[in-house]
Structure formats: C-alpha cells, structure tokens
Amino acid sequence: MNKIQKLIKEENKRQWSKINLIASENIASKNVMAAMGSCLTNKYAEGYPSARYYSGCEVVDKVENYCRDLACKLFAADHANVQPHCGSAANMAVYMAVLKPGDTILSMSLDAGGHLSHGAKVSFSGKLYNVINYGLDEHGILDYKNLEKLAKEHKPQLIVAGCSAYSLIIDFERIAKVAKSIGAMFMVDMAHFAGLVAAGLYPNPMKWADIVTTTTHKTLRGPRGGMILCKEEFAKAIDKAVFPGCQGGPLMHVIAAKAVCLEEAFTKEYRHYIERVVQNANYLCEELKKAGIKIISGKTQTHMFLIDLRETSKSGRQVQDELEQKFGIVTNKNKIQGDPRTAIETSGVRIGLPFITNLKKVNRNVLDEIKDCIVSVVLDKPAPVLKYIPRIFK
C-alpha cells in the first residue's frame, strides 16, 4: 500500500509539473474522482437495470438509468449503452451487433488520422473484417470523393467516420448520403470531439449516424470509459453485443463517474472551457505556422492538430523526446499519411490543448512560449528564455 501511495504521489507530481499537450488526456474533476473511488466499486451488476443476474442492484439500477438518460439528452440519442469499459470495447460491440465476420467496413486509415479499432491490421477489427480505407487528399482534407468511389466499388456493410488525429470538422451529412445510397449503415466514433459536440462547437453526429460511439475521458473530462449511442432500431442488438457479447459485469463506479461528467457537460462553465480549448488550439496552430512549422490539413477546427516533420531533419520520436527533456512539454509522436518513417519513429507530432486549458494561468503569453519551445526543437533554433511557463503551476 505504501508503495502504491508513493507512486500515486509521484504521478500526481509529474502531471502537475509538465506542460501536457497530449490530445487524448484531460483532468477529471474532483466529483468524477470521488465517484470512481466510491463504494459502487464493490457492487457486481451483470445485466441491465431491472434485468440483473445478482440481487441487491436497486441502487445501481438507478445510477445506470440516470447515466443513460443524461447521455441520451446530451447527444439527442434514442438509446444509450454506458457499460463499455473503453472506446475500443464500444467499437467492438457495435461491429458484433451489426456485422458478421468477413463483412466489409469502410473507414479512415490509421495514418490519415483514424483509429486502431477502425480496422488496422494489428487490431481485432482488421483481423475479423474486410477493411477498406479512405484517407486525405493532397491538401490534407478528408477525401470525400474517394470515399464515395470506394463505397460504390466495395459496397461496405458499415461506413465508419471519426478520428484520433484529424483536425477538421467532418461532414457527416455528406458521408451519410453516401451510406444511404449503397444501403450501408453509418457509424461515427466521436471519442476525441464528444466534448465539442456537447458544447455545440462540433456538429452532433447523431443527426445523421445510425450509431455513435465515444470515450468519456478525453474532451468530456470524465473517467476512462466508453459509451454507445444509437437509433432505437439498433438498441437491442447493441445491448446484447455489449453484454453478454463482449463484457461481463459493468463497472458501476465508472458508470457513476460517467454520469457526473455528463452532468458537468450541461453547465455554462463546461461550454466556456471547450470554447477556450478550441481557441487555444487554433491560436497555437496559427502561431506555429507563422514560425515556419507545417501543419497537416493546414489548420485546426478542433482541440488538436498534427505537425508535419517530413521537411525537417527530425522524427516525431525525436521531437517528442526533446520537448519533454528540454522543456517538460509532453506530446505524442504520430504517423501521418504517406509517412516515410516507421510507427516507432513517425513523421508527425500530435498537439492537443484539452489538458492545459484547465489551468487558469494558461494564456496567450504561455502559448507563445510553448510555440517558441516547439520551434526551437523542430527547426533547431536556440532555446527560448521562459518567463510565463514556470508560473502556471504556482
């Protein structure tokens, strides 16, 4: 116990002494953390509310029903399953619900900004299904024309939109029309931008998609977990695919924490936070461009963007390591479309603003210094003298 407590303190110190620019990380509120650490972790509750395989579930039934109601209200969905342990588990359940092994999925390629669970060869999704990928055009914009061409050629049963490293708003309506024209189902993975949807700064995919999946721990600032939203016609199949199809007992303490973060997403404070995240991402992106840094897609409309290192002498791995070693800035290397380097080295670095935007002292002076640090590493320029960054944790 003492060992773990020491390690928790060590990790807490690390988190509050680094400039975190990892797009998929955030700071959960004290109320979310309290729910995660509550007595609900003691309760086993296989099944669904009013249909459990254990007795003593009258309270956790209320918790899960409340969480489902919040999710449906926030994202205008007919049905919500809040049991998935993570985003990949949510995606797996969707595939199991609506596809057979060997069916065809059309999704964004991993190096164009997609996700492992959308059909990468090393993922279960790439092993169980026939996956065709669309990508970006020569301007770094999602290639909708090629997507439509591939859809008509391969007749996928499911078209997947969503990303882990694409900085522009996706045209869901356009993709939905393609799906309808070939009789395919349409799924959106909004794990990265769910918080922007909740705040009204990104189109709600439920308006066009049959099924939407998400995580709750990125821009939603909740616990690590997953969630599935769908039209009523898919509800029974989705629920059966989650339990007993993919999982056993749900994590009731996590579901409670999901409910807390969904409550928070209805507040004015949360919307203001998301507005600042998007503003900060856009400001840092534009300042880096002015300094000579190349950005994939040319800009950002979201909480993140990708730096293109192909015209520099540095790999993504080098930039990631140097930023942390020299300035305490934490990022992640990322593959980009047409990447000549391996997944270990990469030619991209992903930058996200959700985590540090929580810090009250992060303003344009701080962002300017972060820009100077990135420029010094990427373009081999002298290290800047930092005045504002050292103050943000004080």
C-alpha positions in Angstrom: 0.0 0.0 0.0 2.8 2.5 0.9 4.5 1.7 -2.4 1.4 2.4 -4.4 0.6 5.6 -2.5 4.2 6.8 -3.2 3.8 6.1 -6.9 0.4 7.9 -7.0 2.0 10.9 -5.4 4.9 10.6 -7.9 2.5 10.5 -10.8 0.5 13.4 -9.4 3.6 15.5 -9.1 4.5 14.6 -12.7 1.1 15.6 -14.0 1.2 19.0 -12.2 4.8 19.8 -13.3 4.6 19.1 -17.0 3.0 21.0 -20.0 0.6 18.3 -21.2 -0.2 18.6 -24.9 -1.5 15.1 -25.4 -4.8 15.4 -27.2 -6.4 12.4 -25.5 -5.6 13.3 -21.9 -7.5 15.6 -19.6 -8.1 16.4 -15.9 -11.1 14.7 -14.3 -13.0 16.8 -11.7 -12.9 16.0 -8.0 -16.6 14.9 -8.2 -15.7 12.4 -11.1 -12.8 11.1 -9.0 -15.0 10.8 -5.9 -17.5 8.6 -7.8 -14.7 6.5 -9.2 -13.4 5.9 -5.7 -16.8 5.2 -4.1 -18.4 2.1 -2.6 -20.0 1.4 -6.0 -16.8 -0.4 -6.9 -17.9 -3.1 -4.5 -21.1 -4.0 -6.5 -21.4 -6.6 -9.2 -24.3 -6.0 -11.6 -24.2 -8.3 -14.6 -27.0 -7.5 -17.0 -29.1 -4.3 -17.3 -31.4 -2.3 -15.0 -34.4 -4.5 -13.9 -32.7 -7.5 -15.6 -29.7 -8.3 -13.4 -28.2 -11.6 -12.6 -27.5 -10.6 -9.0 -29.8 -9.2 -6.2 -29.1 -6.0 -4.4 -29.0 -3.9 -7.6 -31.8 -1.5 -6.8 -29.4 1.4 -6.3 -27.0 0.8 -9.1 -30.0 0.4 -11.4 -30.9 4.0 -10.6 -27.3 5.0 -11.3 -27.2 3.4 -14.7 -30.6 4.6 -15.7 -29.7 8.1 -14.7 -26.4 7.9 -16.7 -28.2 6.6 -19.8 -30.9 9.3 -19.6 -28.2 12.0 -19.4 -26.3 10.6 -22.4 -29.5 10.5 -24.5 -30.4 14.0 -23.5 -26.9 15.5 -24.1 -26.5 13.9 -27.5 -30.1 13.7 -28.7 -30.0 9.9 -28.9 -32.8 7.3 -28.8 -30.8 4.9 -26.7 -27.5 4.8 -24.8 -25.4 1.9 -23.5 -23.0 3.2 -20.9 -21.4 -0.1 -19.9 -18.4 -0.3 -22.4 -15.1 -0.3 -20.5 -13.4 1.8 -23.2 -13.8 3.2 -26.7 -12.3 0.1 -28.4 -14.8 -2.1 -26.5 -17.6 0.1 -27.6 -16.5 -0.2 -31.2 -16.1 -3.9 -30.9 -19.6 -4.2 -29.6 -21.0 -2.2 -32.5 -19.3 -4.4 -35.0 -20.5 -7.6 -33.3 -24.1 -6.1 -33.2 -24.4 -5.2 -36.9 -21.8 -7.2 -38.8 -20.7 -10.8 -39.5 -17.0 -11.8 -39.6 -15.7 -11.1 -43.1 -18.2 -8.2 -43.7 -16.7 -5.0 -45.2 -16.0 -1.8 -43.3 -15.0 1.4 -45.0 -13.1 3.6 -42.5 -10.3 6.3 -42.3 -6.9 4.8 -42.5 -4.7 5.0 -39.3 -2.0 7.1 -40.9 -4.7 9.6 -42.2 -5.9 10.1 -38.7 -8.2 7.1 -38.0 -8.0 4.7 -35.0 -6.7 1.2 -34.5 -10.1 -0.1 -33.8 -11.4 1.2 -37.1 -9.7 -1.7 -39.0 -5.9 -1.5 -38.5 -4.3 -4.9 -39.4 -2.9 -5.3 -35.9 -6.3 -4.8 -34.3 -9.2 -7.3 -33.8 -11.2 -5.1 -36.3 -8.6 -5.7 -39.1 -8.4 -9.4 -38.3 -12.2 -10.1 -38.2 -13.4 -7.9 -41.0 -12.6 -6.9 -44.6 -11.5 -3.3 -44.1 -11.2 -0.7 -46.9 -9.6 2.7 -46.1 -10.2 6.2 -47.3 -7.8 9.0 -46.5 -6.9 12.6 -47.1 -6.5 14.5 -50.4 -3.4 16.4 -51.4 -4.4 19.3 -49.2 -4.7 17.1 -46.1 -8.5 17.2 -46.2 -10.7 14.2 -45.9 -11.2 12.9 -49.4 -14.9 12.7 -49.7 -14.9 11.9 -53.4 -12.6 9.0 -52.9 -14.7 7.8 -50.0 -17.8 7.8 -52.3 -15.9 6.0 -55.0 -14.6 3.3 -52.6 -18.1 2.9 -51.2 -19.7 2.3 -54.6 -16.9 -0.1 -55.6 -16.7 -2.2 -52.4 -20.3 -1.9 -51.1 -19.4 -2.0 -47.4 -22.0 -3.0 -44.8 -20.7 -0.3 -42.5 -19.1 3.1 -43.1 -17.1 4.5 -40.1 -16.3 8.2 -39.6 -14.3 9.6 -36.8 -10.7 10.1 -36.0 -7.9 10.2 -33.4 -5.7 12.6 -35.3 -7.7 14.7 -37.8 -8.1 18.4 -37.0 -11.0 19.4 -39.2 -14.8 19.1 -38.8 -16.1 16.0 -40.6 -19.0 16.4 -43.0 -21.3 13.7 -41.5 -24.2 14.7 -43.7 -22.2 14.0 -46.9 -21.0 10.7 -45.6 -24.5 9.7 -44.5 -25.8 10.3 -48.0 -23.1 8.0 -49.4 -24.0 5.3 -46.9 -27.7 5.6 -47.7 -27.0 5.4 -51.5 -25.4 2.0 -51.1 -27.6 0.7 -48.3 -24.8 0.8 -45.7 -25.0 1.6 -42.0 -23.2 4.7 -40.8 -21.3 4.8 -37.5 -19.4 7.7 -36.1 -16.6 7.4 -33.4 -16.6 10.8 -31.7 -14.2 9.8 -28.9 -12.0 12.8 -29.5 -14.6 15.5 -30.2 -17.5 14.4 -28.0 -16.9 17.3 -25.7 -17.0 19.8 -28.6 -20.3 18.2 -29.7 -21.7 18.6 -26.1 -20.7 22.2 -26.1 -22.3 22.9 -29.5 -18.9 23.6 -31.2 -19.0 20.5 -33.5 -22.0 19.0 -35.4 -23.8 16.3 -33.5 -23.3 13.1 -35.5 -26.5 11.6 -34.0 -28.4 13.7 -36.5 -27.0 11.6 -39.4 -25.5 8.4 -38.0 -27.2 5.2 -37.1 -24.7 4.5 -34.2 -22.3 6.8 -32.4 -19.5 5.6 -30.1 -17.3 7.7 -27.7 -15.0 7.6 -24.8 -15.7 9.7 -21.7 -12.2 10.7 -20.7 -10.9 13.0 -23.5 -12.7 16.3 -24.1 -15.6 15.1 -21.9 -13.3 15.3 -18.9 -14.7 12.1 -17.4 -13.5 8.7 -16.3 -11.7 6.4 -18.6 -14.6 4.5 -20.3 -16.8 4.1 -23.4 -20.3 4.7 -24.4 -22.6 3.8 -27.4 -25.5 5.9 -28.6 -27.9 4.7 -31.3 -31.2 4.9 -33.0 -33.9 2.8 -31.4 -33.9 0.1 -34.1 -30.3 -0.9 -33.0 -30.8 -0.8 -29.2 -31.5 -4.4 -28.6 -28.6 -5.6 -30.8 -26.2 -3.2 -29.2 -27.1 -4.1 -25.7 -26.8 -7.9 -26.4 -23.4 -7.2 -28.1 -22.1 -5.4 -25.0 -23.5 -7.9 -22.5 -23.0 -10.8 -22.8 -21.3 -10.4 -26.2 -18.2 -8.6 -25.2 -18.2 -8.0 -21.4 -19.4 -9.4 -18.1 -20.1 -7.2 -15.2 -20.2 -3.4 -15.7 -18.0 -1.1 -13.6 -20.7 0.7 -11.6 -18.3 3.2 -10.0 -17.2 4.2 -13.5 -20.7 4.5 -14.8 -21.5 6.8 -11.8 -18.4 8.9 -12.8 -19.7 9.0 -16.4 -22.9 10.4 -15.1 -21.1 13.0 -13.2 -19.1 14.2 -16.2 -22.3 14.2 -18.3 -23.9 16.4 -15.7 -20.9 18.8 -15.9 -21.2 18.9 -19.7 -24.5 20.7 -19.4 -23.0 23.6 -17.5 -22.0 27.1 -18.8 -18.6 26.6 -17.2 -18.0 23.5 -19.3 -19.0 25.2 -22.6 -16.7 28.1 -21.7 -13.9 25.6 -21.1 -14.4 23.9 -24.5 -14.6 27.3 -26.2 -11.2 28.1 -24.7 -9.8 24.7 -25.7 -10.7 25.4 -29.4 -9.4 29.0 -29.2 -6.1 27.9 -27.7 -5.6 25.1 -30.3 -6.3 27.5 -33.1 -4.0 30.2 -31.7 -1.1 27.8 -31.1 -1.6 26.2 -34.5 -1.6 29.6 -36.4 1.4 30.9 -34.5 3.4 27.7 -35.3 2.5 28.1 -39.0 3.7 31.8 -38.9 7.0 30.5 -37.5 7.5 28.0 -40.4 6.1 24.8 -38.9 4.0 22.8 -41.4 0.6 21.6 -40.2 -1.4 18.7 -41.6 -4.7 19.9 -43.1 -3.3 23.5 -42.8 -5.3 24.4 -39.7 -7.5 23.2 -36.9 -11.2 23.5 -36.1 -11.0 21.3 -33.0 -8.9 20.7 -29.9 -5.9 19.3 -31.7 -3.6 19.4 -34.8 -0.7 17.5 -36.3 2.8 18.8 -37.0 4.3 17.6 -40.3 8.0 16.9 -39.9 8.8 15.5 -43.3 10.6 18.6 -44.5 12.7 18.7 -41.3 15.6 16.6 -40.0 13.7 15.5 -37.0 11.4 12.5 -36.5 8.3 12.5 -34.3 10.1 10.4 -31.8 13.0 12.9 -31.6 10.7 15.9 -31.2 8.6 14.2 -28.6 11.6 13.2 -26.5 13.4 16.6 -26.9 10.3 18.6 -25.9 10.0 16.7 -22.7 13.7 16.6 -21.8 14.4 20.2 -22.6 11.1 21.9 -21.6 8.9 19.5 -19.8 6.4 19.5 -22.6 4.6 16.2 -23.1 3.3 15.3 -26.6 3.0 12.2 -28.7 4.6 11.1 -31.9 2.1 10.3 -34.6 2.0 8.7 -38.0 0.9 10.9 -40.9 -0.4 9.9 -44.4 2.4 8.9 -46.7 4.8 8.7 -43.7 8.2 7.5 -44.8 9.1 6.6 -41.2 8.1 3.7 -39.1 5.4 3.8 -36.4 8.2 3.9 -33.8 9.8 7.0 -35.4 7.0 8.7 -37.3 7.0 12.0 -39.2 4.3 13.7 -37.1 3.6 15.0 -33.7 0.1 15.4 -32.3 -0.7 18.5 -30.3 -3.8 18.9 -28.1 -5.0 21.6 -25.7 -7.7 20.0 -23.5 -5.4 19.3 -20.5 -3.6 22.6 -20.1 -6.6 24.7 -20.8 -7.9 23.6 -17.4 -5.1 25.7 -15.9 -6.2 29.2 -15.1 -2.8 30.8 -15.8 -2.6 29.4 -19.4 -3.0 32.4 -21.7 -1.5 33.7 -24.9 1.8 34.6 -23.2 2.1 30.9 -22.2 1.1 29.7 -25.6 3.6 31.9 -27.2 6.4 30.4 -25.1 5.1 26.9 -25.9 5.3 27.8 -29.6 8.9 29.1 -29.1 9.8 25.8 -27.4 8.3 23.7 -30.3 10.0 25.9 -32.9 13.4 25.6 -31.2 13.2 21.8 -31.2 11.6 21.3 -34.7 13.7 23.9 -36.5 16.9 23.6 -34.4 16.8 27.1 -33.1 18.2 28.5 -29.8 16.1 27.6 -26.7 13.9 30.5 -25.6 14.1 32.1 -22.2 10.9 31.1 -20.4 9.1 33.7 -18.2 5.4 32.6 -18.1 5.5 28.8 -18.4 7.3 28.4 -15.0 4.4 30.3 -13.3 1.4 28.3 -14.4 1.7 25.7 -11.7 2.3 28.2 -8.9 
